[in-house]
Amino acid sequence: MIDPRPPRFGGASLAELMPSALAAVTGGSPVLPVPRCDALCVLLVDGLGTAALESLPAGSALAGMTRLADLDAGFPATTATSLSTLGT
C-alpha cells in the first residue's frame, strides 16, 4: 500500500544521507544515525524499497548489510530524482 505522507526532509530522507556520511567521517554531527568512522562507502541500490529489503532471504548478500535507517525519497520516487537529491 502507498503511504501518502510527505518525505521527512530534514530528518530521515535521502537528502540527509550524504551530509550525514560526511559528518561521520569528519567528526561532525550527522542527522542520520551514522556512526563515527575513518572511511565510508554509500551503496545506493535502485528500485529496492524497505518491503523488498525485508523480504530478502537471510543468506543473501544485501540481507547481511547494516541498515541504519529507513529513508524517504522525494517525489516522484525515480532514479533521476533520487540521484539529484544525493548530489544537492
Secondary structure, DSSP 4 states (H G I P E B T S, - for coil): ----SPP-TTTSBGGGHHHHHHHHHHT---SS-PPP-S-------TT--HHHHHTS-TTSTGGGS------B--SS--HHHHHHHHT-
